């Protein structure tokens, strides 16, 4: 019993010495130990606070192929490719200003200014879909699974803060 638990907990560490990443037809690929995977997926083990560490690499059938302890284990184009793929998957604009928030029938409708321009999103069960990462950092998850981040609520202007203080 004890040996099976130890075996199950073993994680195959992926480094620049035993794995390389590329793209094929717009999909992320990986070659490791003389085997090529035509499509792999990256998943953050700690998506809110360790953006470039503890990255699980899965095959098309969601089998874990290994774990990247840090994207810094790779250099140059490899590291940039991994970071680009993670940024694409975990697209999270930074909220700079709250323009309006309206509640209606269990949904809240948000109009915000982000670092990428003005946008709108909808949240259901608003209180459950705000992740309080720290006293100042908040992540808002909309009905489509998108994430919007306020890095520091104290950096918001007073009008914006008043519009969301009920939810904080």
C-alpha positions, 0 to 999 in steps of 0.5 A: 500500500505504501509503495503504491502511494509513493509511486502515484505521487511521483511527478515527472519533471520537465526541463530543457534537458528532457523536453522541447516545445514547438508549434504545429498547425497553431497547436503547442507540441512537445517532444520528450524522451524520443516521443512527440506529442502533436498537441499538449495543453498547459495548466497552472497548478496555482493559477492565481499566484504562481503564474510561471511555476508548477505548470502541468503538461497534459496530452490530448486525452488529459493524461499528465505528461509531466510538470514544469517547475518553472518556465525559467527552466527553459530559455529564449524561444522555448520560455517565450512560447510557454509564456505566450501559451499560458497568457493565451489560455489564462487571458486576464485583463487588468481592471483600471476603472469601474464604469458601472455595475448593475444587478438584475435577477441574480446576475451582475452586469459590469462595464469596466476600463481595462489595460486593453480598453473598455469592455463589458462582462456578466457575472452570475452569483457575483459573491462566489465568483470574486476570488479574494487572492489577498487583501488588495488583489481580486479576480472576477470570473464571468459567466464565460470563464474569463478572468478580470483582475484588480491587482490593487483595489486601493489603486482604483479611483474613489468612484470605482471603489464605491461601485464595488465595495458591496462585493468586497 
